[in-house]
Amino acid sequence: AIFEICDRIQNCKITDADEAIDELEDAECYLPEGKEIKPVQVKVNSYLGIEVRTPLLDGDYLETYVGNSDYGPQAGVVYVSKEGDLLDLAMVEQKQGEYAKRDGESGEDISIYTYADPLSEDYTSKDRVSKADIDDALDIENERES
């Protein structure tokens, strides 16, 4: 049910944040053996992006997000302490418009940032995957399946 609601939000079939929140309020998560765990917390932020908090054993969370920023579409993973402190772990984006031009990107490339040093707010590595390479890889995969 969570994934169906998230798909509807991302495909603009739900365009009102209150409506999205109402539909997500009852979402729960269970272990395969049926042992109940804390529910995954799903919320819609002000950009109609989706944030999902997955509880960790120590009471902290991993939060994943997907949505649009001023730069373009983004997805990422953040570590959230039980006190609410945030630590970026990874982020993927497709820069568009002036932001892509400024950074010498095509507007179709995917940039991947990792934040492996918890003592720094700066990313520790940045990789770029070109749209052409993605298309080539998908073509090869499709040929294997045929």
C-alpha positions as CSV (number, residue, x, y, z in Angstrom):
1,A,0.0,0.0,0.0
2,I,2.8,2.4,0.8
3,F,4.4,2.0,-2.6
4,E,1.1,2.5,-4.4
5,I,0.6,5.8,-2.6
6,C,4.2,6.9,-3.2
7,D,3.8,6.1,-6.9
8,R,0.6,8.2,-7.1
9,I,2.4,11.1,-5.4
10,Q,5.4,10.9,-7.7
11,N,3.1,10.6,-10.8
12,C,1.2,13.7,-9.7
13,K,-2.1,11.8,-9.2
14,I,-2.1,13.1,-5.6
15,T,-1.2,16.8,-5.7
16,D,-2.4,17.9,-2.3
17,A,0.0,17.3,0.7
18,D,-2.9,16.9,3.2
19,E,-4.5,14.3,1.0
20,A,-1.2,12.4,0.7
21,I,-0.7,12.6,4.5
22,D,-4.2,11.3,5.1
23,E,-3.5,8.3,2.9
24,L,-0.2,7.5,4.5
25,E,-1.3,7.7,8.2
26,D,-2.1,4.0,8.5
27,A,1.0,2.6,6.8
28,E,2.8,0.0,8.9
29,C,5.7,-2.4,8.4
30,Y,6.2,-6.0,9.7
31,L,9.0,-8.5,9.7
32,P,8.5,-11.5,7.4
33,E,7.9,-13.8,10.3
34,G,5.0,-11.6,11.5
35,K,7.0,-10.1,14.4
36,E,5.7,-6.5,14.7
37,I,8.3,-3.8,14.6
38,K,8.0,0.0,14.9
39,P,6.1,1.2,11.8
40,V,8.0,2.8,9.0
41,Q,7.2,6.5,9.2
42,V,6.2,8.0,5.8
43,K,5.6,11.7,5.3
44,V,5.2,14.1,2.5
45,N,7.3,17.3,2.7
46,S,6.4,20.7,1.5
47,Y,7.8,20.0,-2.0
48,L,5.5,16.9,-2.3
49,G,8.6,14.8,-1.9
50,I,8.4,11.6,0.1
51,E,10.4,10.9,3.2
52,V,10.5,7.4,4.8
53,R,12.1,6.7,8.2
54,T,13.1,3.2,8.9
55,P,13.8,2.5,12.6
56,L,17.2,1.1,13.6
57,L,17.7,-1.1,16.6
58,D,19.2,1.6,18.8
59,G,16.3,4.0,18.4
60,D,17.9,6.0,15.6
61,Y,16.6,6.0,12.0
62,L,17.7,5.8,8.4
63,E,15.6,8.3,6.4
64,T,15.3,8.1,2.7
65,Y,13.9,10.8,0.6
66,V,12.9,11.5,-3.0
67,G,11.6,14.7,-4.5
68,N,12.6,17.8,-6.4
69,S,14.9,20.6,-5.2
70,D,15.9,23.8,-6.9
71,Y,18.6,21.8,-8.7
72,G,16.2,19.1,-10.0
73,P,15.1,15.6,-9.0
74,Q,16.9,14.2,-5.9
75,A,17.0,11.0,-3.8
76,G,19.1,10.4,-0.7
77,V,19.8,8.7,2.6
78,V,20.2,10.5,5.9
79,Y,21.1,9.1,9.4
80,V,18.7,10.6,12.0
81,S,19.5,10.3,15.7
82,K,16.7,9.8,18.2
83,E,17.4,13.4,19.2
84,G,16.7,14.5,15.7
85,D,20.3,15.3,14.5
86,L,20.8,14.6,10.8
87,L,23.8,13.3,9.0
88,D,23.9,13.0,5.2
89,L,25.1,9.6,4.0
90,A,24.4,9.7,0.2
91,M,22.5,11.7,-2.4
92,V,21.8,11.2,-6.0
93,E,20.5,14.0,-8.3
94,Q,20.0,15.1,-11.9
95,K,20.9,18.7,-12.1
96,Q,18.8,20.7,-14.6
97,G,18.9,24.2,-16.2
98,E,21.5,26.7,-15.0
99,Y,22.7,24.4,-12.3
100,A,23.7,21.7,-14.8
101,K,25.4,24.2,-17.1
102,R,27.3,25.7,-14.1
103,D,28.7,22.3,-13.2
104,G,29.4,21.2,-16.8
105,E,26.7,18.6,-16.8
106,S,24.2,17.8,-19.6
107,G,21.0,18.0,-17.6
108,E,20.6,14.2,-18.2
109,D,23.6,12.9,-16.2
110,I,23.2,11.5,-12.7
111,S,25.5,12.8,-9.9
112,I,26.1,10.6,-6.9
113,Y,27.5,12.1,-3.7
114,T,28.7,10.1,-0.7
115,Y,29.4,11.5,2.8
116,A,31.8,9.0,4.3
117,D,33.3,11.3,6.9
118,P,30.8,11.9,9.7
119,L,32.9,14.8,11.0
120,S,32.6,16.8,7.8
121,E,29.5,18.4,6.2
122,D,31.2,18.1,2.7
123,Y,30.8,15.2,0.5
124,T,33.8,12.8,0.4
125,S,33.2,11.6,-3.2
126,K,31.2,12.6,-6.2
127,D,30.7,10.4,-9.2
128,R,28.8,11.1,-12.4
129,V,27.0,8.6,-14.6
130,S,26.2,9.8,-18.1
131,K,22.8,9.2,-19.6
132,A,24.5,7.6,-22.6
133,D,26.2,5.0,-20.3
134,I,22.8,4.3,-18.6
135,D,21.1,3.9,-22.0
136,D,23.9,1.5,-23.2
137,A,23.7,-0.6,-20.0
138,L,19.9,-0.9,-20.3
139,D,20.2,-1.8,-24.0
140,I,22.7,-4.6,-23.1
141,E,20.4,-5.8,-20.3
142,N,17.4,-5.9,-22.7
143,E,19.5,-7.8,-25.2
144,R,20.3,-10.4,-22.6
145,E,16.7,-10.8,-21.7
146,S,15.6,-11.3,-25.3
